[in-house]
Protein backbone atom coordinates (compact mmCIF):
# COMPACT_ATOMS: atom_id res chain seq x y z
CA UNK A 1 0.00 0.00 0.00
CA UNK A 2 2.91 2.36 0.68
CA UNK A 3 4.13 1.98 -2.91
CA UNK A 4 0.61 2.49 -4.30
CA UNK A 5 0.20 5.63 -2.20
CA UNK A 6 3.60 6.93 -3.32
CA UNK A 7 2.76 6.29 -6.99
CA UNK A 8 -0.53 8.16 -6.60
CA UNK A 9 1.19 11.13 -4.95
CA UNK A 10 3.82 11.29 -7.69
CA UNK A 11 1.08 11.15 -10.33
CA UNK A 12 -0.72 13.98 -8.56
CA UNK A 13 2.42 16.11 -8.51
CA UNK A 14 2.99 15.50 -12.23
CA UNK A 15 -0.63 16.45 -12.95
CA UNK A 16 -0.14 19.66 -10.99
CA UNK A 17 2.92 20.47 -13.06
CA UNK A 18 0.94 19.88 -16.25
CA UNK A 19 -1.90 22.02 -14.89
CA UNK A 20 0.41 24.98 -14.53
CA UNK A 21 1.58 24.40 -18.09
CA UNK A 22 -2.05 24.53 -19.20
CA UNK A 23 -2.54 27.83 -17.37
CA UNK A 24 0.40 29.29 -19.25
CA UNK A 25 -0.18 27.96 -22.76
CA UNK A 26 -3.32 25.86 -22.98
CA UNK A 27 -3.02 22.30 -24.31
CA UNK A 28 0.32 22.97 -25.99
CA UNK A 29 1.66 24.41 -22.73
CA UNK A 30 0.46 21.32 -20.89
CA UNK A 31 2.30 19.02 -23.30
CA UNK A 32 5.45 21.13 -23.05
CA UNK A 33 5.24 20.92 -19.26
CA UNK A 34 4.93 17.13 -19.47
CA UNK A 35 8.00 16.97 -21.71
CA UNK A 36 9.94 19.21 -19.33
CA UNK A 37 8.92 17.04 -16.36
CA UNK A 38 10.11 13.92 -18.19
CA UNK A 39 13.44 15.58 -19.06
CA UNK A 40 13.94 16.73 -15.48
CA UNK A 41 13.23 13.27 -14.13
CA UNK A 42 15.71 11.77 -16.60
CA UNK A 43 18.36 14.28 -15.53
CA UNK A 44 17.61 13.58 -11.85
CA UNK A 45 17.92 9.85 -12.41
CA UNK A 46 21.53 10.19 -13.56
CA UNK A 47 22.82 13.26 -11.70
CA UNK A 48 20.75 14.15 -8.63
CA UNK A 49 22.87 12.12 -6.18
CA UNK A 50 26.03 14.03 -7.14
CA UNK A 51 24.17 17.34 -6.92
CA UNK A 52 22.82 16.64 -3.43
CA UNK A 53 26.24 15.56 -2.13
CA UNK A 54 27.83 18.72 -3.54
CA UNK A 55 25.11 20.91 -2.03
CA UNK A 56 26.01 19.65 1.42
CA UNK A 57 29.80 19.61 0.85
CA UNK A 58 30.03 15.87 1.51
CA UNK A 59 33.44 14.24 1.16
CA UNK A 60 33.95 10.58 0.37
CA UNK A 61 35.86 8.40 2.84
CA UNK A 62 37.17 4.85 2.68
CA UNK A 63 38.45 2.13 5.01
CA UNK A 64 41.80 3.89 5.38
CA UNK A 65 40.54 7.40 6.11
CA UNK A 66 37.55 6.34 8.25
CA UNK A 67 37.97 2.66 9.19
CA UNK A 68 35.35 2.40 11.96
CA UNK A 69 32.63 4.29 10.12
CA UNK A 70 33.37 2.51 6.83
CA UNK A 71 33.38 -0.98 8.35
CA UNK A 72 30.16 -0.22 10.23
CA UNK A 73 28.39 0.62 6.94
CA UNK A 74 30.02 -2.38 5.28
CA UNK A 75 28.68 -4.78 7.90
CA UNK A 76 25.18 -3.30 7.73
CA UNK A 77 25.17 -3.46 3.92
CA UNK A 78 26.08 -7.12 4.18
CA UNK A 79 23.20 -7.69 6.62
CA UNK A 80 20.83 -5.95 4.20
CA UNK A 81 22.05 -7.94 1.19
CA UNK A 82 23.13 -4.73 -0.56
CA UNK A 83 26.24 -3.81 -2.56
CA UNK A 84 28.66 -1.63 -0.62
CA UNK A 85 27.54 2.01 -1.07
CA UNK A 86 29.88 4.96 -1.28
CA UNK A 87 30.41 6.46 2.17
CA UNK A 88 30.52 10.20 2.85
CA UNK A 89 31.00 12.55 5.77
CA UNK A 90 29.58 16.07 6.01
CA UNK A 91 31.52 18.52 8.18
CA UNK A 92 28.48 19.90 9.98
CA UNK A 93 27.82 20.01 13.75
CA UNK A 94 24.12 19.20 13.36
CA UNK A 95 23.47 15.46 13.90
CA UNK A 96 21.89 14.10 10.72
CA UNK A 97 22.30 11.67 7.83
CA UNK A 98 20.84 10.83 4.43
CA UNK A 99 21.09 8.37 1.56
CA UNK A 100 21.02 9.07 -2.15
CA UNK A 101 21.54 7.30 -5.48
CA UNK A 102 19.38 6.02 -8.31
CA UNK A 103 19.63 2.34 -7.28
CA UNK A 104 21.44 0.08 -4.80
CA UNK A 105 24.34 -0.36 -7.23
CA UNK A 106 24.93 3.42 -7.32
CA UNK A 107 24.02 4.39 -3.77
CA UNK A 108 25.74 6.64 -1.25
CA UNK A 109 25.20 7.25 2.45
CA UNK A 110 26.34 10.34 4.32
CA UNK A 111 26.52 11.26 8.00
CA UNK A 112 27.45 14.56 9.59
CA UNK A 113 30.36 14.94 11.98
CA UNK A 114 27.78 16.11 14.50
CA UNK A 115 26.04 12.75 14.31
CA UNK A 116 29.29 10.81 14.67
CA UNK A 117 30.33 12.96 17.63
CA UNK A 118 27.02 12.85 19.45
CA UNK A 119 25.86 9.24 19.05
CA UNK A 120 27.22 5.95 20.35
CA UNK A 121 28.39 3.27 17.88
CA UNK A 122 25.11 1.39 18.43
CA UNK A 123 23.04 4.49 17.67
CA UNK A 124 25.11 5.27 14.57
CA UNK A 125 24.48 1.69 13.43
CA UNK A 126 20.74 2.23 13.86
CA UNK A 127 20.85 5.45 11.81
CA UNK A 128 22.93 4.02 8.98
CA UNK A 129 20.72 0.90 8.87
CA UNK A 130 17.76 3.26 8.38
CA UNK A 131 19.55 4.94 5.47
CA UNK A 132 20.40 1.59 3.90
CA UNK A 133 16.72 0.67 4.20
CA UNK A 134 15.94 3.69 2.01
CA UNK A 135 18.45 2.35 -0.52
CA UNK A 136 16.96 -1.16 -0.42
CA UNK A 137 13.43 0.23 -0.86
CA UNK A 138 14.55 2.48 -3.76
CA UNK A 139 13.29 5.48 -1.78
CA UNK A 140 16.34 7.53 -2.73
CA UNK A 141 15.24 7.72 -6.37
CA UNK A 142 11.59 8.44 -5.47
CA UNK A 143 12.47 11.22 -3.03
CA UNK A 144 14.99 12.81 -5.39
CA UNK A 145 12.49 12.92 -8.26
CA UNK A 146 9.91 14.36 -5.88
CA UNK A 147 12.26 17.15 -4.85
CA UNK A 148 13.02 17.93 -8.50
CA UNK A 149 9.36 18.19 -9.52
CA UNK A 150 8.48 20.22 -6.41
CA UNK A 151 11.20 22.74 -7.22
CA UNK A 152 10.06 22.92 -10.82
CA UNK A 153 6.45 23.56 -9.81
CA UNK A 154 7.47 26.53 -7.68
CA UNK A 155 9.59 27.93 -10.52
CA UNK A 156 6.86 27.39 -13.13
CA UNK A 157 4.21 28.97 -10.88
CA UNK A 158 6.27 32.17 -10.73
CA UNK A 159 6.84 31.96 -14.48
CA UNK A 160 3.07 31.80 -14.98
CA UNK A 161 2.68 35.29 -13.51
CA UNK A 162 4.41 36.79 -16.55
CA UNK A 163 3.10 34.50 -19.27
CA UNK A 164 -0.17 33.12 -17.91
CA UNK A 165 -2.47 35.96 -18.90
CA UNK A 166 -2.93 34.96 -22.53
CA UNK A 167 -6.06 33.81 -24.29
CA UNK A 168 -5.24 30.15 -23.69
CA UNK A 169 -5.72 30.65 -19.97
CA UNK A 170 -9.42 30.11 -19.16
CA UNK A 171 -9.20 31.67 -15.68
CA UNK A 172 -7.38 34.90 -16.54
CA UNK A 173 -5.06 36.78 -14.22
CA UNK A 174 -7.06 35.76 -11.13
CA UNK A 175 -6.44 32.11 -11.90
CA UNK A 176 -2.74 32.81 -12.37
CA UNK A 177 -2.47 34.50 -8.96
CA UNK A 178 -4.34 31.65 -7.29
CA UNK A 179 -2.06 29.15 -9.03
CA UNK A 180 1.04 31.03 -7.86
CA UNK A 181 -0.11 30.62 -4.25
CA UNK A 182 -1.75 27.21 -4.30
CA UNK A 183 0.58 25.22 -6.59
CA UNK A 184 3.79 25.50 -4.52
CA UNK A 185 1.86 24.72 -1.33
CA UNK A 186 0.21 21.69 -2.93
CA UNK A 187 3.58 20.47 -4.21
CA UNK A 188 5.06 20.86 -0.73
CA UNK A 189 2.21 18.89 0.84
CA UNK A 190 2.62 16.03 -1.67
CA UNK A 191 6.40 16.03 -1.24
CA UNK A 192 6.11 15.81 2.53
CA UNK A 193 3.40 13.16 2.39
CA UNK A 194 5.70 10.96 0.30
CA UNK A 195 8.55 11.53 2.75
CA UNK A 196 6.48 10.60 5.81
CA UNK A 197 5.20 7.45 4.09
CA UNK A 198 8.72 6.27 3.33
CA UNK A 199 10.23 7.15 6.75
CA UNK A 200 8.07 4.72 8.73
CA UNK A 201 8.92 1.91 6.30
CA UNK A 202 12.65 2.70 6.54
CA UNK A 203 12.49 2.74 10.35
CA UNK A 204 11.02 -0.76 10.35
CA UNK A 205 13.45 -2.20 7.82
CA UNK A 206 16.40 -0.40 9.42
CA UNK A 207 15.57 -2.03 12.75
CA UNK A 208 15.60 -5.42 11.01
CA UNK A 209 18.93 -4.71 9.30
CA UNK A 210 20.77 -3.78 12.51
CA UNK A 211 18.73 -6.19 14.65
CA UNK A 212 18.03 -3.70 17.45
CA UNK A 213 15.05 -1.31 17.13
CA UNK A 214 16.02 0.53 20.31
CA UNK A 215 19.35 1.65 18.83
CA UNK A 216 17.51 3.74 16.25
CA UNK A 217 14.89 4.82 18.81
CA UNK A 218 17.63 6.19 21.07
CA UNK A 219 19.35 7.88 18.12
CA UNK A 220 16.16 9.60 16.99
CA UNK A 221 15.72 11.19 20.41
CA UNK A 222 19.25 12.61 20.36
CA UNK A 223 18.98 13.78 16.75
CA UNK A 224 15.68 15.55 17.43
CA UNK A 225 17.29 17.44 20.31
CA UNK A 226 20.30 18.31 18.16
CA UNK A 227 18.42 19.68 15.15
CA UNK A 228 16.40 21.95 17.43
CA UNK A 229 19.56 23.54 18.81
CA UNK A 230 22.04 23.48 15.91
CA UNK A 231 21.66 25.48 12.71
CA UNK A 232 22.37 23.83 9.35
CA UNK A 233 23.19 26.56 6.81
CA UNK A 234 23.61 24.17 3.86
CA UNK A 235 20.15 22.73 4.45
CA UNK A 236 18.67 26.22 4.83
CA UNK A 237 20.20 27.14 1.46
CA UNK A 238 18.77 23.97 -0.15
CA UNK A 239 15.40 23.36 1.56
CA UNK A 240 14.18 21.05 -1.24
CA UNK A 241 16.60 18.38 0.10
CA UNK A 242 15.28 18.51 3.69
CA UNK A 243 13.03 15.47 3.25
CA UNK A 244 16.03 13.30 2.33
CA UNK A 245 17.53 13.50 5.83
CA UNK A 246 16.64 11.12 8.64
CA UNK A 247 15.18 14.15 10.42
CA UNK A 248 14.14 17.57 9.13
CA UNK A 249 17.34 19.67 9.25
CA UNK A 250 15.49 22.97 8.93
CA UNK A 251 13.72 22.95 12.30
CA UNK A 252 12.80 20.79 15.26
CA UNK A 253 9.35 19.97 13.93
CA UNK A 254 7.27 18.35 16.67
CA UNK A 255 3.85 18.16 15.05
CA UNK A 256 2.93 15.22 12.83
CA UNK A 257 0.78 17.42 10.63
CA UNK A 258 0.25 18.08 6.94
CA UNK A 259 3.24 20.40 6.66
CA UNK A 260 5.94 18.37 8.43
CA UNK A 261 8.59 16.73 6.28
CA UNK A 262 8.95 13.80 8.68
CA UNK A 263 6.69 11.85 11.03
CA UNK A 264 6.51 12.97 14.64
CA UNK A 265 9.65 11.75 16.42
CA UNK A 266 7.69 10.38 19.38
CA UNK A 267 5.48 8.37 17.04
CA UNK A 268 8.55 6.92 15.32
CA UNK A 269 10.13 5.96 18.65
CA UNK A 270 6.89 4.36 19.83
CA UNK A 271 6.71 2.24 16.67
CA UNK A 272 10.30 1.08 17.15
CA UNK A 273 9.58 0.17 20.78
CA UNK A 274 6.64 -1.91 19.60
CA UNK A 275 9.03 -3.84 17.36
CA UNK A 276 11.33 -4.43 20.32
CA UNK A 277 8.41 -5.52 22.49
CA UNK A 278 7.38 -7.88 19.69
CA UNK A 279 10.65 -9.77 19.98
CA UNK A 280 12.96 -8.09 17.47
CA UNK A 281 16.43 -7.68 19.00
CA UNK A 282 17.48 -8.12 22.61
CA UNK A 283 15.73 -5.12 24.08
CA UNK A 284 18.77 -2.90 23.64
CA UNK A 285 21.01 -5.06 25.84
CA UNK A 286 23.32 -6.11 23.00
CA UNK A 287 26.50 -4.16 22.31
CA UNK A 288 27.75 -3.23 18.89
CA UNK A 289 30.80 -5.14 17.69
CA UNK A 290 31.26 -3.49 14.32
CA UNK A 291 34.63 -1.93 15.12
CA UNK A 292 37.45 -1.87 12.64
CA UNK A 293 40.21 -4.49 12.77
CA UNK A 294 42.66 -1.75 13.71
CA UNK A 295 41.21 -1.69 17.22
CA UNK A 296 40.85 2.09 17.29
CA UNK A 297 38.17 3.52 19.52
CA UNK A 298 36.19 4.90 16.60
CA UNK A 299 35.14 8.37 15.49
CA UNK A 300 32.34 8.50 18.05
CA UNK A 301 34.73 8.48 21.01
CA UNK A 302 37.83 10.23 19.72
CA UNK A 303 36.41 12.83 17.34
CA UNK A 304 37.73 16.35 17.80
CA UNK A 305 34.88 18.77 18.27
CA UNK A 306 35.17 22.20 16.62
CA UNK A 307 36.74 24.94 18.72
CA UNK A 308 37.54 28.56 18.02
CA UNK A 309 40.94 27.56 16.70
CA UNK A 310 39.41 24.92 14.42
CA UNK A 311 36.60 27.09 13.10
CA UNK A 312 38.54 27.78 9.93
CA UNK A 313 40.16 24.36 9.49
CA UNK A 314 37.86 21.36 9.13
CA UNK A 315 37.76 19.18 12.24
CA UNK A 316 40.03 16.17 12.05
CA UNK A 317 39.47 12.69 13.36
CA UNK A 318 39.67 8.98 12.51
CA UNK A 319 37.36 9.60 9.56
CA UNK A 320 39.98 11.86 7.87
C-alpha positions in Angstrom: 0.0 0.0 0.0 2.9 2.4 0.7 4.1 2.0 -2.9 0.6 2.5 -4.3 0.2 5.6 -2.2 3.6 6.9 -3.3 2.8 6.3 -7.0 -0.5 8.2 -6.6 1.2 11.1 -4.9 3.8 11.3 -7.7 1.1 11.2 -10.3 -0.7 14.0 -8.6 2.4 16.1 -8.5 3.0 15.5 -12.2 -0.6 16.4 -13.0 -0.1 19.7 -11.0 2.9 20.5 -13.1 0.9 19.9 -16.3 -1.9 22.0 -14.9 0.4 25.0 -14.5 1.6 24.4 -18.1 -2.1 24.5 -19.2 -2.5 27.8 -17.4 0.4 29.3 -19.3 -0.2 28.0 -22.8 -3.3 25.9 -23.0 -3.0 22.3 -24.3 0.3 23.0 -26.0 1.7 24.4 -22.7 0.5 21.3 -20.9 2.3 19.0 -23.3 5.4 21.1 -23.1 5.2 20.9 -19.3 4.9 17.1 -19.5 8.0 17.0 -21.7 9.9 19.2 -19.3 8.9 17.0 -16.4 10.1 13.9 -18.2 13.4 15.6 -19.1 13.9 16.7 -15.5 13.2 13.3 -14.1 15.7 11.8 -16.6 18.4 14.3 -15.5 17.6 13.6 -11.9 17.9 9.9 -12.4 21.5 10.2 -13.6 22.8 13.3 -11.7 20.8 14.2 -8.6 22.9 12.1 -6.2 26.0 14.0 -7.1 24.2 17.3 -6.9 22.8 16.6 -3.4 26.2 15.6 -2.1 27.8 18.7 -3.5 25.1 20.9 -2.0 26.0 19.6 1.4 29.8 19.6 0.9 30.0 15.9 1.5 33.4 14.2 1.2 33.9 10.6 0.4 35.9 8.4 2.8 37.2 4.8 2.7 38.5 2.1 5.0 41.8 3.9 5.4 40.5 7.4 6.1 37.6 6.3 8.3 38.0 2.7 9.2 35.3 2.4 12.0 32.6 4.3 10.1 33.4 2.5 6.8 33.4 -1.0 8.4 30.2 -0.2 10.2 28.4 0.6 6.9 30.0 -2.4 5.3 28.7 -4.8 7.9 25.2 -3.3 7.7 25.2 -3.5 3.9 26.1 -7.1 4.2 23.2 -7.7 6.6 20.8 -6.0 4.2 22.0 -7.9 1.2 23.1 -4.7 -0.6 26.2 -3.8 -2.6 28.7 -1.6 -0.6 27.5 2.0 -1.1 29.9 5.0 -1.3 30.4 6.5 2.2 30.5 10.2 2.8 31.0 12.5 5.8 29.6 16.1 6.0 31.5 18.5 8.2 28.5 19.9 10.0 27.8 20.0 13.7 24.1 19.2 13.4 23.5 15.5 13.9 21.9 14.1 10.7 22.3 11.7 7.8 20.8 10.8 4.4 21.1 8.4 1.6 21.0 9.1 -2.2 21.5 7.3 -5.5 19.4 6.0 -8.3 19.6 2.3 -7.3 21.4 0.1 -4.8 24.3 -0.4 -7.2 24.9 3.4 -7.3 24.0 4.4 -3.8 25.7 6.6 -1.3 25.2 7.2 2.4 26.3 10.3 4.3 26.5 11.3 8.0 27.5 14.6 9.6 30.4 14.9 12.0 27.8 16.1 14.5 26.0 12.8 14.3 29.3 10.8 14.7 30.3 13.0 17.6 27.0 12.8 19.5 25.9 9.2 19.0 27.2 6.0 20.3 28.4 3.3 17.9 25.1 1.4 18.4 23.0 4.5 17.7 25.1 5.3 14.6 24.5 1.7 13.4 20.7 2.2 13.9 20.8 5.4 11.8 22.9 4.0 9.0 20.7 0.9 8.9 17.8 3.3 8.4 19.6 4.9 5.5 20.4 1.6 3.9 16.7 0.7 4.2 15.9 3.7 2.0 18.4 2.3 -0.5 17.0 -1.2 -0.4 13.4 0.2 -0.9 14.5 2.5 -3.8 13.3 5.5 -1.8 16.3 7.5 -2.7 15.2 7.7 -6.4 11.6 8.4 -5.5 12.5 11.2 -3.0 15.0 12.8 -5.4 12.5 12.9 -8.3 9.9 14.4 -5.9 12.3 17.2 -4.8 13.0 17.9 -8.5 9.4 18.2 -9.5 8.5 20.2 -6.4 11.2 22.7 -7.2 10.1 22.9 -10.8 6.4 23.6 -9.8 7.5 26.5 -7.7 9.6 27.9 -10.5 6.9 27.4 -13.1 4.2 29.0 -10.9 6.3 32.2 -10.7 6.8 32.0 -14.5 3.1 31.8 -15.0 2.7 35.3 -13.5 4.4 36.8 -16.5 3.1 34.5 -19.3 -0.2 33.1 -17.9 -2.5 36.0 -18.9 -2.9 35.0 -22.5 -6.1 33.8 -24.3 -5.2 30.1 -23.7 -5.7 30.7 -20.0 -9.4 30.1 -19.2 -9.2 31.7 -15.7 -7.4 34.9 -16.5 -5.1 36.8 -14.2 -7.1 35.8 -11.1 -6.4 32.1 -11.9 -2.7 32.8 -12.4 -2.5 34.5 -9.0 -4.3 31.7 -7.3 -2.1 29.2 -9.0 1.0 31.0 -7.9 -0.1 30.6 -4.2 -1.8 27.2 -4.3 0.6 25.2 -6.6 3.8 25.5 -4.5 1.9 24.7 -1.3 0.2 21.7 -2.9 3.6 20.5 -4.2 5.1 20.9 -0.7 2.2 18.9 0.8 2.6 16.0 -1.7 6.4 16.0 -1.2 6.1 15.8 2.5 3.4 13.2 2.4 5.7 11.0 0.3 8.6 11.5 2.7 6.5 10.6 5.8 5.2 7.4 4.1 8.7 6.3 3.3 10.2 7.2 6.7 8.1 4.7 8.7 8.9 1.9 6.3 12.7 2.7 6.5 12.5 2.7 10.3 11.0 -0.8 10.4 13.4 -2.2 7.8 16.4 -0.4 9.4 15.6 -2.0 12.8 15.6 -5.4 11.0 18.9 -4.7 9.3 20.8 -3.8 12.5 18.7 -6.2 14.7 18.0 -3.7 17.5 15.1 -1.3 17.1 16.0 0.5 20.3 19.3 1.6 18.8 17.5 3.7 16.2 14.9 4.8 18.8 17.6 6.2 21.1 19.4 7.9 18.1 16.2 9.6 17.0 15.7 11.2 20.4 19.2 12.6 20.4 19.0 13.8 16.7 15.7 15.6 17.4 17.3 17.4 20.3 20.3 18.3 18.2 18.4 19.7 15.1 16.4 22.0 17.4 19.6 23.5 18.8 22.0 23.5 15.9 21.7 25.5 12.7 22.4 23.8 9.4 23.2 26.6 6.8 23.6 24.2 3.9 20.1 22.7 4.4 18.7 26.2 4.8 20.2 27.1 1.5 18.8 24.0 -0.2 15.4 23.4 1.6 14.2 21.0 -1.2 16.6 18.4 0.1 15.3 18.5 3.7 13.0 15.5 3.3 16.0 13.3 2.3 17.5 13.5 5.8 16.6 11.1 8.6 15.2 14.1 10.4 14.1 17.6 9.1 17.3 19.7 9.2 15.5 23.0 8.9 13.7 22.9 12.3 12.8 20.8 15.3 9.3 20.0 13.9 7.3 18.3 16.7 3.8 18.2 15.0 2.9 15.2 12.8 0.8 17.4 10.6 0.2 18.1 6.9 3.2 20.4 6.7 5.9 18.4 8.4 8.6 16.7 6.3 8.9 13.8 8.7 6.7 11.9 11.0 6.5 13.0 14.6 9.6 11.8 16.4 7.7 10.4 19.4 5.5 8.4 17.0 8.6 6.9 15.3 10.1 6.0 18.6 6.9 4.4 19.8 6.7 2.2 16.7 10.3 1.1 17.2 9.6 0.2 20.8 6.6 -1.9 19.6 9.0 -3.8 17.4 11.3 -4.4 20.3 8.4 -5.5 22.5 7.4 -7.9 19.7 10.7 -9.8 20.0 13.0 -8.1 17.5 16.4 -7.7 19.0 17.5 -8.1 22.6 15.7 -5.1 24.1 18.8 -2.9 23.6 21.0 -5.1 25.8 23.3 -6.1 23.0 26.5 -4.2 22.3 27.7 -3.2 18.9 30.8 -5.1 17.7 31.3 -3.5 14.3 34.6 -1.9 15.1 37.5 -1.9 12.6 40.2 -4.5 12.8 42.7 -1.7 13.7 41.2 -1.7 17.2 40.8 2.1 17.3 38.2 3.5 19.5 36.2 4.9 16.6 35.1 8.4 15.5 32.3 8.5 18.0 34.7 8.5 21.0 37.8 10.2 19.7 36.4 12.8 17.3 37.7 16.3 17.8 34.9 18.8 18.3 35.2 22.2 16.6 36.7 24.9 18.7 37.5 28.6 18.0 40.9 27.6 16.7 39.4 24.9 14.4 36.6 27.1 13.1 38.5 27.8 9.9 40.2 24.4 9.5 37.9 21.4 9.1 37.8 19.2 12.2 40.0 16.2 12.0 39.5 12.7 13.4 39.7 9.0 12.5 37.4 9.6 9.6 40.0 11.9 7.9 
